[in-house]
Amino acid sequence: MNKKLISCQVNDLSQAPDTALFDFANKETVRHVHDFHRSLPGYRPTPLVRLPGLAGYLGINQLWIKDENHRFDLKAFKVLGASYAMAKCLGDVIGLDDDELTYHNIIARKSAYDHITFVTATDGNHGRAVAWAAKQFGCKAVVYLPKGSSLIRLEAIRHYGAQASITGMNFDDSVMHASRKAQENGWTLLQDTSWEGYETVPRHIMQGYSTLITESIGPGKKHLPTHVFVQAGVGSFAAAMVGTLVSLAGGDAPTFIVVEPEGAPCLFESIKNGERVRIKGDLATIMAGLSCGEPSLMGWEILKSGAHAFLMCADEIARKGMKVLGNPLATDQPVISGESGAVTLGALFEIMTARQNMKIRKDICLNSDSSVLLFSTEGDTDPDLYRDIVWG
């Protein structure tokens, strides 16, 4: 018997959600965020790629994928959150309000904040984003990576001048280590997950991610999908996409499907158990950016109120997504997508082509009328692993 590659938990959304949960991504805030990002040197929107050939093959109406391989020189979306949250911290120090928060207004007062050190824990892309942003603004950065992290990812962070090291701990314990170091040394913690008492910076990071939606859909609601697949580690990115689209689309909000690796399914298990659950152990998966054992407090609250289904996927699903995107049908353009970036396409492909997933298709109402939006959240940020999977 074939191994089950995808499991699905459908969320009960029969009760009206608390709309206040989505106010962090209100239209005014989203506009301020996008204005800030457009002020960054070298900013340009990343491509929204239409894949009509693959959509036809899968039996859906339209398929769009946001290609973050082209985000600055970082090949990942994380810099949108890290740069905005860092800018908000620096803006507070030098007294800038949201209308004044631009790159040039910040660096004009660099002498007022160049003593600040930002610290974070990361599986790779967030840490590199923090290091990049700190270099742009003229600050220092310290980054801790969990055990098992790629040396390529470590050196990519050091390339931007950050002090970076691999701990002997998993991701969640590395986060707590970074938090302790911040307290001991007077550093500023810039972490992309939240817990009780630590919510302001994670909220700003989530707001930073909203630029993915404003670039993709804009005020005219063009390309507004019926379904959105969002990958999740701690859930901050997934929650940001849900919150921003709910705020933008109002009553026309799409169906949201959250995708996680089976080695670290903290949101899947949380929705299954009806409460926030921490997965312990090594959290083994090739999807390094999604290898997280405990949901963000804010992310969990938003997703349990706004996401329609949660998928738990084997690593083979990510491999499949990488291969399909990298080797497209003749009518489609290739997308270079890393293991965390491609898992949503792999999940969609498996759901639409495998007979044993007919119930999942029905549960989330995927059919020939569906228009699907995906996010390739990273390119080949670990080039050796990418080639090994796609060429292999």
C-alpha positions in Angstrom: 0.0 0.0 0.0 1.3 3.5 -0.9 2.3 5.7 2.0 -0.2 8.4 2.9 1.6 11.6 1.9 -1.0 14.2 3.0 -3.4 14.3 6.0 -6.1 16.9 6.4 -7.8 18.5 9.4 -10.8 20.6 8.4 -11.4 23.6 10.7 -14.9 24.3 12.1 -15.5 28.0 11.1 -19.3 27.9 11.9 -18.9 30.6 14.4 -18.2 34.2 13.2 -14.6 35.1 13.8 -13.5 38.0 16.0 -12.8 40.6 13.4 -10.5 42.4 15.8 -8.0 39.6 15.2 -7.5 40.8 11.6 -7.1 44.5 12.4 -3.3 44.3 12.5 -3.5 44.2 8.7 -6.0 47.0 8.1 -5.8 48.9 4.9 -4.0 52.0 6.4 -1.3 49.9 8.0 -0.8 47.8 4.9 -0.4 51.1 2.9 2.2 52.3 5.4 4.1 49.0 5.2 4.2 49.1 1.4 5.4 52.7 1.3 8.2 51.8 3.7 9.3 48.8 1.5 9.3 50.9 -1.6 11.8 53.3 0.1 14.4 50.5 0.5 17.3 50.7 -1.9 16.9 48.1 -4.7 13.2 47.4 -4.0 11.1 46.0 -6.7 8.0 43.8 -6.6 8.6 40.1 -7.1 6.8 38.3 -10.0 3.4 36.9 -9.8 3.7 34.0 -12.2 0.7 32.5 -13.9 0.9 28.8 -14.7 -2.0 28.1 -17.2 -0.5 24.8 -18.4 -0.2 23.3 -14.9 -3.7 24.7 -14.0 -5.2 22.8 -16.9 -3.2 19.7 -16.1 -4.5 19.8 -12.5 -8.1 20.5 -13.6 -8.5 24.0 -12.0 -9.3 27.3 -13.5 -6.2 29.4 -12.7 -3.0 29.0 -10.8 -0.8 31.9 -9.6 2.5 31.7 -7.7 4.3 34.5 -6.0 8.0 34.0 -6.8 10.1 35.2 -3.9 13.4 33.9 -5.4 13.7 37.5 -6.7 13.4 39.3 -3.4 16.4 41.6 -3.3 19.5 39.3 -3.3 18.1 37.2 -0.5 15.9 34.7 -2.5 13.2 34.7 0.3 10.3 36.8 1.6 11.4 37.0 5.2 13.2 40.4 4.6 9.8 42.1 4.3 9.0 41.3 7.9 12.5 41.7 9.4 13.1 45.1 7.7 9.8 46.6 8.7 10.0 45.4 12.3 13.6 46.7 12.5 12.5 50.0 11.0 9.7 50.3 13.6 12.1 49.7 16.4 14.5 52.3 15.1 11.7 54.7 14.3 10.6 54.5 18.0 14.2 55.4 19.1 14.5 58.4 16.8 10.8 59.6 16.9 9.4 58.8 13.5 5.7 58.1 13.0 4.3 55.8 10.3 4.0 58.5 7.7 7.7 59.4 8.2 9.0 55.8 8.3 11.3 55.6 5.3 14.8 54.2 4.8 16.3 57.6 4.2 14.6 59.2 7.2 16.0 56.4 9.4 19.6 56.4 8.2 19.7 60.2 8.4 19.7 59.7 12.2 22.0 56.7 12.3 24.2 58.1 15.1 21.2 57.9 17.4 20.9 54.2 17.2 24.1 52.6 15.8 24.8 51.1 19.2 21.8 48.8 18.9 22.3 45.1 18.4 19.4 42.9 17.1 19.3 39.2 18.0 17.2 36.4 16.7 17.0 32.6 16.2 16.3 31.2 12.8 16.2 28.2 10.5 18.0 30.3 7.9 15.9 32.8 5.9 14.7 35.0 8.8 18.3 35.2 10.2 19.7 36.2 6.8 16.9 38.9 6.5 17.8 40.3 10.0 21.5 40.4 9.1 20.7 42.1 5.7 18.5 44.7 7.3 20.9 45.4 10.1 23.7 46.0 7.5 21.4 48.3 5.6 20.5 50.4 8.6 24.0 50.3 10.2 23.3 48.2 13.2 24.7 45.0 14.6 23.1 41.5 14.5 23.5 38.2 16.3 21.9 35.1 14.9 21.5 31.7 16.4 20.6 28.7 14.2 19.3 25.3 15.5 21.2 22.1 15.5 21.4 20.5 12.1 21.4 23.8 10.2 23.1 23.9 6.8 26.6 25.4 6.8 25.6 27.2 3.6 22.8 29.0 5.5 25.2 29.8 8.3 27.7 31.4 6.0 25.0 33.2 4.0 24.1 35.0 7.3 27.7 35.8 8.1 28.1 37.3 4.6 26.1 40.3 5.8 28.3 40.9 8.8 26.2 39.3 11.5 27.7 37.2 14.3 26.1 33.8 13.7 26.4 30.3 15.2 24.7 27.0 15.3 23.3 25.9 18.7 22.9 22.4 20.0 19.2 23.0 20.4 16.1 22.7 18.2 14.4 25.8 16.8 12.1 26.5 19.7 14.8 26.2 22.3 17.1 28.4 20.2 14.4 31.0 20.3 14.4 31.0 24.1 18.2 31.1 24.0 18.1 34.2 21.9 15.6 35.8 24.2 17.8 35.1 27.2 20.8 36.6 25.5 18.8 39.7 24.6 18.0 40.2 28.3 21.6 39.5 29.5 23.2 41.8 27.0 20.7 44.6 26.5 20.1 43.5 22.9 16.8 43.9 21.0 15.1 40.6 20.2 13.7 40.5 16.7 11.9 37.2 16.6 9.2 36.1 14.2 7.1 34.2 16.7 5.1 35.5 19.6 4.3 34.4 23.1 2.6 36.0 26.1 4.4 39.3 26.8 6.2 39.3 23.5 3.8 40.5 20.8 4.8 43.9 19.4 7.8 42.9 17.3 6.1 39.8 15.9 3.1 41.9 15.0 5.3 44.3 13.0 6.9 41.3 11.3 3.5 40.0 10.3 2.5 43.4 9.0 5.7 43.5 7.0 4.7 40.4 5.2 1.5 42.1 3.9 3.5 43.6 1.0 3.2 40.2 -0.6 -0.5 40.7 -0.9 -0.4 44.4 -2.0 2.1 43.4 -4.7 0.0 40.5 -5.9 -3.6 41.8 -5.7 -3.6 45.5 -5.1 -6.6 47.8 -4.4 -8.5 46.6 -7.5 -8.7 43.0 -6.2 -7.2 41.7 -9.4 -6.1 38.1 -9.2 -8.3 37.6 -6.1 -8.3 33.8 -5.7 -10.9 31.3 -4.5 -8.2 29.4 -2.6 -4.9 30.3 -1.0 -2.4 27.7 0.2 0.0 29.0 2.9 3.0 27.2 4.4 3.5 27.4 8.1 6.3 27.1 10.6 5.2 29.0 13.7 2.3 30.4 11.6 3.2 34.1 11.5 3.4 34.2 7.7 0.3 32.1 7.2 -1.6 34.3 9.6 -0.3 37.5 7.9 -1.6 36.2 4.6 -5.0 35.3 6.1 -5.3 38.6 7.9 -4.3 40.8 5.0 -6.6 39.0 2.5 -9.5 39.1 4.9 -9.0 42.8 5.4 -8.6 43.4 1.6 -11.3 41.1 0.3 -13.9 41.5 3.1 -16.8 39.1 2.4 -15.0 37.8 -0.7 -12.2 36.3 1.3 -10.9 33.0 -0.2 -10.6 29.6 1.3 -7.3 29.3 3.3 -5.4 26.0 3.5 -2.4 25.8 5.9 0.4 23.4 4.9 3.0 21.9 7.3 5.7 19.2 7.3 4.8 15.9 9.0 8.0 16.3 11.0 6.8 19.5 12.7 3.0 19.8 12.4 2.4 22.1 15.4 -0.6 23.9 13.9 -2.1 20.6 12.5 -1.9 19.0 15.9 -3.2 22.2 17.6 -6.3 22.4 15.5 -6.8 18.6 15.9 -6.6 19.0 19.7 -8.5 22.3 20.0 -5.6 24.0 21.8 -2.1 25.3 21.1 0.3 22.3 21.1 4.1 22.1 21.2 5.8 19.3 19.2 9.0 18.2 20.9 12.1 16.5 19.6 14.3 17.1 16.6 11.5 18.3 14.3 13.2 16.4 11.4 12.2 17.6 7.9 13.9 18.9 4.8 11.7 22.0 5.0 14.1 23.8 7.3 12.1 27.0 7.3 9.0 25.2 8.6 10.8 23.1 11.2 9.1 24.7 14.2 7.5 22.9 17.2 5.3 25.6 18.8 2.8 27.9 17.1 3.1 31.7 17.5 0.5 32.8 20.0 -0.9 35.5 17.6 -0.5 33.3 14.6 -2.5 30.5 16.2 -5.4 32.8 17.3 -5.7 34.2 13.8 -5.4 30.8 12.0 -7.9 29.0 14.2 -10.4 31.8 13.4 -9.7 32.2 9.7 -8.1 29.1 8.1 -10.4 26.5 6.6 -8.1 23.4 6.6 -4.7 22.3 7.8 -2.5 19.8 5.8 0.3 17.7 7.2 2.7 16.7 4.3 5.5 14.2 3.9 8.9 15.6 2.7 8.2 13.9 -0.6 5.5 16.5 -1.2 8.0 19.3 -1.0 10.4 17.4 -3.4 7.5 16.9 -5.8 6.7 20.6 -5.8 10.3 21.6 -6.4 10.6 19.3 -9.4 7.3 20.3 -11.0 8.1 24.1 -10.6 11.6 23.6 -11.9 10.5 21.5 -14.9 7.3 23.0 -16.1 5.0 22.2 -19.0 6.0 23.9 -22.2 3.5 26.7 -21.9 4.6 27.7 -18.4 7.8 29.4 -17.1 10.0 27.7 -14.6 10.1 28.8 -10.9 13.1 28.0 -8.8 11.6 27.1 -5.4 13.3 25.7 -2.3 11.9 22.9 -0.1 9.8 25.3 2.1 8.7 27.4 -0.9 7.5 24.5 -3.0 5.5 22.4 -0.5 2.2 24.2 -1.2 2.5 23.4 -5.0 3.4 19.8 -4.1 0.3 19.6 -1.8 -2.0 21.0 -4.5 -0.5 18.6 -7.1 -0.9 15.6 -4.8 -4.5 16.5 -3.9 -5.6 17.0 -7.5 -3.8 14.0 -9.0 -4.0 11.2 -6.4 -7.3 9.2 -6.2 -6.9 8.7 -2.5 -7.2 12.5 -1.9 -10.7 12.9 -3.5 -12.1 13.5 0.0 -9.7 16.3 0.6 -10.6 17.9 -2.7 -14.3 17.8 -1.7 -13.6 19.0 1.8 -11.8 22.2 0.6 -14.0 22.6 -2.5 -11.2 22.4 -5.1 -12.6 21.9 -8.6 -12.6 23.3 -12.2 -13.8 26.7 -11.0 -11.0 27.2 -8.5 -8.4 29.9 -8.8 -5.5 29.2 -6.6 -2.8 31.5 -5.2 0.5 30.0 -3.9 3.6 31.6 -2.4 7.0 30.3 -3.3 8.5 31.7 -0.2 12.1 30.9 -1.0 14.3 30.1 -4.0 17.4 27.9 -3.9 18.6 29.3 -0.6 20.5 26.0 -0.1 21.8 25.5 -3.6 23.4 22.1 -3.0 20.2 20.7 -1.5 18.1 22.2 -4.3 20.3 20.5 -7.0 20.3 17.2 -5.2 16.5 17.1 -5.1 15.7 18.5 -8.5 18.5 16.9 -10.4 18.3 13.7 -8.4 
